[in-house]
Amino acid sequence: MSETVSLHAPMRTGLPHFFPAAVLGVACVVSFTLLLAFRPHVPGAATTAAALDAILLWNSLLPRAAIALIAGAALGLSGALLQRVLRNPIADASTLGIASGAQLALTLSLGFLPLMTGISRELVAFAGGFAAVAIALALSWRRGLDPVTVAISGMIVSLIAASLSVTLVLARGEYAMSIHIWGAGALNQQDWSGVISLAPRLAAGILAAALLLRPLNVLALDDSSARSLGVALHGVRFSILVLAVWLSASVTATVGIIGFLGLAAPTMARFCGARTTGQVMMAAPLAGAAVLFLADCLTQLLGPGFSDLVPTGAATALLGGPLLLLLLPRVHGFSTVTATADAASRQLRKPAAALSLLAAALVIIFALVLTLSPTDHGWSVALGPLFSELLPFRLPRILAAGGAGAMLGAAGFIMQRVTGNPIASPEVLGVSSGGGAGLTVALFLFGFPSPAIMLLGMALGSLAAFLVMIAIAGRSGFSAERLLLAGIAISAFCMAIVSMVLAQGDMRSYILLTWMSGSTNRAGAFEAWTAMIALVVLTAPLFLMIRWLAILPLGTGLSRSIGLRVLPSRLVLAVLAALMTAISSFLVGPLSLAGLIAPHLARLIGFQKPHHQLAAAILIGAGVLMMADWLSRVVIYPYQVPVGLFAALIGGPYLLWLLGGKDRSP
């Protein structure tokens, strides 16, 4: 593995290096002083009120401050270790899937073995986090652990873990809903038990990091130089990974998910002047502690209404997406991420006949999912009176799933043509998550909005996410690396907004959970008609824009030289893709990955011309989600898995297989 990404920020020539650190320290002191001065007091008799105030101070406010400092330091140290051992400036517990893996493990244990969580919660979280990062790194190994492949693998592992977590919450809500509420990262404390539990782990982590300081310095060199100095690379890397995962999993088990603090702390440490490995290892915990402490003080100063609405973990996570976007210029020098180029050498001789076969297969799938299903007495085909009875229940959900899959296939095709990247899709680029952020805003503004307002909010959120992604990636010439990292950053920011509502644990959070799951159980005439009308209205114009879709992958300069007005064409296509993504996400959730699978399969089959690829992507997307909806009904009959989650559990491993394969690009 070669040294491809510099972990050191350029030397700053303006203010002294200690100045930002001093400002951060003063802000922490001032905010905590204000918190002590303006904290609410208990009314009543003087003696009783004083006693209660003292109890609140010593058993709530001070333990909360201490846990913020300790958790922030642990996450800062964990992020610094991960970034050094992987030589990756965007590595942390969030981007590697550690936090989501730990949350999934805790959800599993709480939902099915509640006593186990009470006995060894940290061990359960560690097992889940380590399994997640091991999968992400194993899938990135063939590409030399380059930063983008690691980040994308971690994102997909997080997506699969989130799908499983939501499924468990919906199946075992009486136990597991508390995990989602707690998972937003609440620092509220009622005693010193959390501090007593986490402080020794931080101390042990600091000691272990000090003992590993020499190997950490050597890891800054390339692999051959490190081996020549007598360092057992695999053993050292494994030890450092175990330490970093253990620290972050311990924090997750104690206070929930504090998103992207492990990414921010080492970056701030280097911004404040830390250059050597030892300096970063000392400064990153201090920066992490200060950032989390300051964020928690500010949320408390803004009042109980704000702190209840935005838990500290969610507020900190809101910084992660913009920070990742700011770090994009520093991520360079590694191989381009592509899906596969095999389709370029495979071309169908009769694409029209192949499209006819796909259409016929879709009709067969439609007939199958409409009539065939298991019963208490075995499999049966619904015919005659039974078919008439089941038709009002099955037909709307099948049409909703099929229409959503077709629109996602078309939206994914647009995004891949506009960006020139075969791994682009609404889910990977954060456009689906942008719809979730729009839905969250609609829930805030209207309480329980109508389906039309929910669709409008999701459409605006998806469009905003796509336009931001295009603007950011366009500055780098739509390079595949920055495009995908921009999507990860946007998705992280949007899902942090969603987690704010999930943390409330009220009916709005249930609406969001249902949306995230992509359940079609309650699909009726409105959902079916919405899917069919939107499919016709939004996909039909695309066949009139084939010239745009054929030229845009050639690049901005060549497209303009041919006479294409690049900005208006991209804007029109972005609006259509955002609308299709929003409506599809409204119907089947944000996690299905049909927008990635359908266009990619169309290319693998051998469709070369844009209009053939578009038609094939629409047919394949519809068929994939129809089959996913049917399988979600029959795989654990008589229970059902939400179709969006079931499709994600299929699509996630498919994308991981693409990333884990050898680079076959020409």
Secondary structure, 3 states (H helix, E strand, C coil): CCCCCCCCCCCCCCCCCHHHHHHHHHHHHHHHHHHHHHCCCCCCCHHHHHHHHHHHHHHHHHHHHHHHHHHHHHHHHHHHHHHHHHCCCCCCCCCCCHHHHHHHHHHHHHHHCHHHHHHHHHHHHHHHHHHHHHHHHHHHHHHCCCHHHHHHHHHHHHHHHHHHHHHHHHHCHHHHHHHHHHCCCCCCCCCCHHHHHHHHHHHHHHHHHHHCHHHHHHCCCCHHHHHHCCCCHHHHHHHHHHHHHHHHHHHHHHHCCCCCHHHHHHHHHHHCCCCCHHHHHHHHHHHHHHHHHHHHHHHHHCCHHHHHHCCHHHHHHHHHHHHHHHHHHHCCCCCCCCCCCHHHHCCCCCHHHHHHHHHHHHHHHHHHHHHEEEECCEEEECCHHHHHHHHHHHHHHHHHHHHHHHHHHHHHHHHHHHHCCCCCCCCCCCHHHHHHHHHHHHHHHHCCCCHHHHHHHHHHHHHHHHHHHHHHHHCCCCCHHHHHHHHHHHHHHHHHHHHHHHCCCCHHHHHHHHHHHCCCCCCCHHHHHHHHHHHHHHHHHHHHCHHHHHHHHHCHHHHHHHCCCHHHHHHHHHHHHHHHHHHHHHHHCCCCCHHHHHHHHHHHHCCCCHHHHHHHHHHHHHHHHHHHHHHHHHCCCCCCCCHHHHHHHHHHHHHHHHHHCCCCCC
